[in-house]
Amino acid sequence: MEITEVKIIPKEGQDKKLKAYATLMFDNCFVVRNVKVIKGNKGLFVAMPSRKMREACPRCNYKNPVRSKFCSQCGSSLPVWETRRVDGEIRQSEHKDIAHPITLECREYIQKKVLEAYDAELKRSTSTPYVSKETPAPPPAPAPPREESKPEREESKPEEDTGDIQL
């Protein structure tokens, strides 16, 4: 399996850890979106797409985000995080990968391709004027409103009040 295309969507802000999102296409037939390029303590790395985990309220079974203190549906207090267990094990993370590589070689291949595309996008961004491949052109400015001549209103005559009540 080969990565045939990598699209990088840079994120704004210099002090943020999340530097960009990537979309990967495998063999021109399978797409994985929301791969993240993150600046960590040891440099840039690639994080696979994930979703926030949810847990059911013991009282109403509403699915609340992990580590919530109260149920968003019924308002009851939820069990303390440290005592929650899933399949006999304490859950370590609030997020779960949607897609991820199984082997180390695959992870290294994906990381290499994404970081190469990210570096290329950074180099493109230093040239002026920069327009990201993913950023659509701004819409044209709206035309100023035209002043139309308004026809003069005919003044209507108030109806005479006879004071009689009709039933």
N, C-alpha and C positions, 0 to 999 in steps of 0.2 A: 504494500500500500504506500502511495506517495502523496505528499501534500502538493497539490497542483496550484494552489493560490492562497495567499495570505493578505487580508485587508486589515490595515491598522487604522483605528480611530483614536487619535490623540485626545487626552483629557486636559482641560484647562487647569492652571494653578501650578506654580513651581514647587510649593512646599507640600504638596499632597503625595501620598505613597502610591496611589493608583495613577499610573502614567498613561495607560492606553487600554483600549479593548481591541481584541483581534477576532476576525472571522476566518476560520480555516476551511478550505475545500480539499477533500480527499478524493483522488482519482477522478476529478471532474464530475462526481456523482453524489457526494455526501458532504454536508456542511455542519460545522460546529461553531456556534456563535457564543459570544460573551466570555471568551478566553481573556484573562486579565494579565497585563504586564504591570508588575508591582516592584517598587524599589524597596528592598529589604536591607538588613544590616550588612549583608555580604554582597550586595549588588542587585542587579535586576534578576527577576525570576518570573516564571509563567505559572499562573494559577488557573486551574480548569474551572469551567462553569459549575455553579452550585446553586442550591436553593436553601432558603431558611427552613429549618426544621420546626415542626409544630407538634404540640402535645394536646391530648384531649382533656377537657375539664372532667374531674371525677363526678361532678354533680350533673352537668348538662351535656357533656360530651362535645362541646364546642372546641374546635381546634385553635389553640392559642400559640403564639410564638414561644419557643423554648426560653426558659428563664423568666417568664412573666410571673408577677406576684399575684395578680388577680385575673379572673376570667373576664374577657371582653364582652361576653354575652350575658352571664347571670351575675357577675360581680363578686362571686365567692372567692375566697382565698385559695390559692393553688399550693400544692406541696412545695416545700423548700427544695431548691435545686440540688443540693448535695445528696439528698436522699432518693432522688429519682433514678431509676434503673431501667434499662431497656434490654430485654433478653438476658437478664441476670448481670449485665455489665453497666457500669456508670458511663453515661454518654459524655464524651470529651468535647464535642463541638456543637455549635449552634447551626452549622451549615453541613449539607451533604452534597458531595459531587454528583452532578448529573451525568457527566462523561469523564472518564479518566483513562490514561494508558495503564496497561497491566505490567509491561516490562520496563526495565530501566532504559533499555535501548530506545524504545518508543518514546518515553518521556524526554530523553536527551535529544532525539530527532525533532520532536515538536518544539522544544524550547529553543533549539538552534535556529530553526526556520522562523519562528515568531520573533526572536530577538534580532535576527538579520533583517527582517522586514521592518521592525521598529527602528533600527539604526538607519536604514535607508529612508524611512519617513522623516526622521529627525534631520537628516542631511538635506532632504527636499525642503523642509520647513525653514532652513537657514537661508535659502535663496529667496529673493524678493520678486514679486509678491507671492506669498504662500497661500495656496488654497488646497486644503486636504482633499484627497480623492473622494472621501465620503461626505464632505460638506457641500450641500447644494448651493447653487448661486443664489444670492439674495434676491427676493422678489423686487420687481420694479416699484419705484415710489408711486403712491397713488396720485392721480391727477387732482389738482385743486378743484374744489366744487365750483360749478358754473352758477352765476347768479341769474336766475330766471325771473322774468317780470311776472309778478303775481297779478291776476285779474282783480280789479276792485270788487269788493263784496257789495251786493245790493243790501241795503239795510232793510230788514224785515220789520213790518209793523206789528207791534204787540197786539195779540188778540184781546178784544174787550172782555172784561170780566163782568158777567151779568150778576154774579153773586147768588144765583140760583143753584141749588144742589139737585142734580138729576139722579133719580134712582133707577 
